[in-house]
Every structure is written in C-alpha cells, then in structure tokens.
Amino acid sequence: MEADGERAPGVSRRRLLIGGAGTLVVAGAAGYAGRDGIRRWWWRASGKERPRTDGAVDHPGAEWVAASSANWRRAERPDDYAVDRIVVHVVQGGYGDALRVFRDPLHEAAAHYVVRKDGHVAQTVRELDVAFHAGNRRFNERSIGIEHEGYVDRPRGFTDAMYASSARLAAGICARYRIPVDRTHIVAHSEVPGTDHTDPGPHWDWERYLRLVREAPVS
C-alpha cells in the first residue's frame, strides 16, 4: 500500500497537522504525467545518480532534522521529476510538534522544511526527494513543501521573522528551479487538488509573502 501522502489525488490523514475542506483547485498537475514518465524512464535507464552526503542541506543555515524514511520517497529531482511548485503549510501546532511527527514512521507525511516563529529553519527531507506533504501524489512529485509553526486562526503567530525567513527560503527554491514567484506556482496546501486541509488559512498574508519572496536576496 502506498503511503498516505502518495495517493493520487488522495487525501492526507495527517494525525497532527491541520485538516478541513479546501475550496480552490490549482490545475495542471495531471497534465504532466506523460512527460514525467518519459523523464523518469530516461533518468533511470541512464544509470546516473547524484552523490549524497548525510546531513547535507539545500538551504544555507538550515538545521538538518531527518524525517523518517517512511514519510518520503527517494528521487533525483529535478532530473526525474520537474519541480515547479512550492506548497505553503501551517502546522496547527508547534515547531517541535512538526519535527516529532515527521520523525514518526507511522505519520505517513513530512514536508521538506519547517520554519519556526523566530525564523529558524529545519530541513527534514532533501529537495532531491519526494516528500509526502501535499496529499496528492503528482503535487508531491513536483513540489517542495514549507511547513510553518502556528495555527490558522491565530494570525499573531505569523511573525515578521517567520515571513522573512520563509520568503528567503522560497526565493532560493524559486531560483534553483526557475519557479515563477506568483500564486500559480506558490500555493496554499488548501489549494492542492483533492486535499481536505485549510492551511495556511485566511490570515496568511499572500501579498506580503510574495513581495518578500521577490525582494529576498538569493545566495
């Protein structure tokens, strides 16, 4: 049986993180299936695989806190899957809560990154790999998930430090994969097709966030 975050277009049953009825559907993921199939076939047939270093991070300054291997799938992105989305999440809990459940093999989900209220960033899954974070297999394969400490109904928890740090993280991701900084390519978890989640919720300031992403320096 596939992990919960790998169903297409399945619904995540993450035991800790926020749930609810999403309304907006971001179209286009299904149309990539054939093209990605060709990419995967070519990459695997080539016999190539990039070297990996334990504890290496993709975002400068991030702390490596490995998620359980049950909560992600090994890949060689962007060579076998194109990466063209960022999915914004809110934990509906604390930073430590997110890291704890991502380390739990029974949780069946993990995002690539977790951002704390003070701006500290943990990376739990390499960007090379497919994290089970969106509740939709195709979105998982082509996206990077950024989790944020806090609650959807507590806007004061979305601090200046959190916005700024997350924006620097997103700007680096966009630069690495040439992702446009707009609401088609940087989406809410609630906007992923098939999800039942509501995060990051109505208090997430998208206008501010995208402006900060565009203004953030990229190292």
C-alpha positions in Angstrom: 0.0 0.0 0.0 1.3 3.5 -0.9 1.9 6.0 1.9 -0.9 8.3 2.6 0.7 11.4 1.0 1.3 9.4 -2.2 -2.3 8.8 -3.2 -3.3 10.5 -6.5 -5.3 12.6 -6.0 -5.6 11.3 -2.4 -6.4 13.0 0.8 -3.9 13.2 3.6 -4.9 11.9 7.1 -2.1 13.6 8.9 -2.8 13.0 12.6 -1.4 16.3 13.9 -1.5 18.8 11.1 -4.5 20.8 10.1 -7.5 19.4 8.2 -10.6 20.8 6.7 -12.4 21.5 3.4 -10.2 23.1 0.7 -12.0 25.1 -2.0 -9.6 26.3 -4.7 -8.1 23.8 -7.1 -4.8 24.5 -8.8 -5.0 22.9 -12.2 -2.3 21.4 -14.4 -0.6 18.7 -12.3 -2.4 15.8 -14.1 -1.2 17.0 -17.5 2.4 16.4 -16.5 2.1 12.7 -16.0 3.2 11.6 -19.5 6.1 14.0 -19.7 7.3 13.0 -16.3 7.0 9.3 -17.2 9.5 9.9 -20.1 11.9 11.8 -17.8 11.8 9.1 -15.2 12.4 6.3 -17.8 15.4 8.2 -19.3 16.9 9.0 -16.0 16.7 5.5 -14.6 17.9 3.9 -17.8 21.0 6.2 -17.8 22.2 4.6 -14.6 23.1 8.0 -13.2 22.7 9.0 -9.6 24.0 12.1 -7.8 26.2 11.6 -4.7 24.6 12.3 -1.4 26.1 13.4 1.9 24.5 12.6 5.3 23.2 15.8 6.9 23.6 18.0 3.8 21.1 20.8 3.4 19.8 22.6 0.4 19.1 25.9 2.2 22.1 27.7 3.7 21.7 27.9 7.5 19.0 25.3 7.8 19.3 22.7 10.6 19.1 19.1 9.3 16.5 17.1 11.2 15.8 13.9 9.2 12.3 12.8 8.7 11.5 9.1 8.9 12.2 7.4 5.5 8.6 6.1 5.7 7.5 9.7 5.1 9.2 10.5 1.8 10.4 8.7 -1.3 13.9 8.7 -2.8 14.2 10.5 -6.2 16.6 12.5 -8.3 14.7 15.7 -8.8 14.6 17.7 -11.0 16.1 15.1 -13.3 13.4 12.6 -12.9 10.6 15.0 -11.9 10.3 18.7 -12.8 10.0 20.9 -9.7 7.7 23.9 -10.4 5.6 24.4 -7.2 6.0 25.4 -3.6 3.3 24.4 -1.2 2.8 26.5 1.9 1.6 24.7 5.1 0.8 25.7 8.7 1.4 23.0 11.3 -1.6 23.7 13.6 0.9 23.1 16.3 4.4 24.0 17.3 7.8 23.6 15.6 8.7 20.7 17.8 5.4 19.0 17.1 6.1 19.1 13.4 9.6 17.6 13.8 8.3 14.9 16.1 5.6 13.6 13.8 7.9 13.9 10.7 10.3 11.5 12.5 7.4 9.1 13.2 7.2 6.4 10.6 3.5 5.9 11.3 2.7 9.5 10.4 2.9 9.0 6.7 3.8 12.6 5.9 6.6 15.2 6.1 7.4 18.5 4.4 10.8 19.4 3.2 11.2 22.3 5.6 9.8 23.6 8.9 10.0 27.3 9.8 9.9 28.4 13.4 8.3 31.7 14.7 11.8 33.2 15.3 12.8 32.4 11.7 14.9 29.3 12.4 14.6 26.7 9.5 14.8 22.9 9.8 15.2 20.8 6.7 13.7 17.3 7.1 13.8 15.9 3.5 16.2 16.7 0.7 14.8 18.7 -2.2 16.0 15.8 -4.4 13.4 13.6 -2.8 9.6 13.4 -2.9 8.2 14.3 0.5 4.6 13.2 1.3 3.2 16.6 2.3 0.5 17.7 -0.1 -1.9 14.7 -0.1 -1.6 14.4 -3.9 1.0 12.2 -5.5 1.6 14.3 -8.5 1.9 17.5 -6.5 4.3 15.8 -4.1 6.4 14.7 -7.1 6.8 18.2 -8.5 6.7 20.5 -5.4 8.6 21.4 -2.3 6.7 21.8 1.0 7.3 24.5 3.5 5.7 24.0 6.9 5.2 26.9 9.3 4.8 26.8 13.1 1.4 28.1 14.2 -2.3 27.9 13.9 -4.6 29.0 11.0 -6.8 31.0 13.3 -4.0 32.8 15.2 -2.5 35.5 12.9 -0.2 36.9 15.6 1.7 33.6 15.3 2.8 34.6 11.8 5.7 36.7 12.9 7.8 39.1 10.9 10.8 36.8 11.4 8.8 33.8 10.1 7.6 35.7 7.0 11.1 37.0 6.2 12.8 33.6 6.8 10.3 31.7 4.8 10.5 34.2 2.0 14.3 33.8 1.8 13.8 30.0 1.7 11.2 30.3 -1.0 13.3 32.7 -3.1 16.2 30.3 -3.1 13.9 27.4 -4.1 12.5 29.5 -6.9 15.9 30.5 -8.1 17.2 26.9 -8.1 14.3 25.5 -10.2 13.3 28.7 -12.1 9.9 28.8 -10.4 7.9 32.0 -11.1 7.1 33.9 -8.0 3.3 34.0 -8.3 0.1 32.4 -6.9 0.0 29.8 -9.6 3.4 28.4 -8.5 3.5 29.2 -4.8 0.2 27.7 -3.5 -1.6 27.0 -0.2 -2.0 23.4 1.0 -5.7 24.0 0.8 -5.4 24.7 -3.0 -3.9 21.3 -3.8 -6.4 19.2 -5.8 -8.0 16.5 -3.6 -6.9 17.9 -0.2 -9.1 18.3 2.8 -6.8 20.8 4.5 -7.4 24.5 5.1 -3.9 25.7 5.8 -2.3 28.2 5.8 -5.7 29.8 6.3 -7.3 33.2 5.8 -4.8 35.1 7.9 -1.8 34.2 5.8 -0.8 37.4 4.1 -0.1 36.3 0.5 0.5 39.8 -0.9 3.2 40.4 1.8 4.7 37.0 1.4 5.1 37.2 -2.4 6.6 40.7 -2.1 9.1 39.4 0.4 10.0 36.4 -1.8 10.6 38.8 -4.8 12.7 41.1 -2.7 14.7 38.4 -0.8 18.4 38.1 -1.7 19.4 34.7 -3.2 22.8 33.4 -2.1 
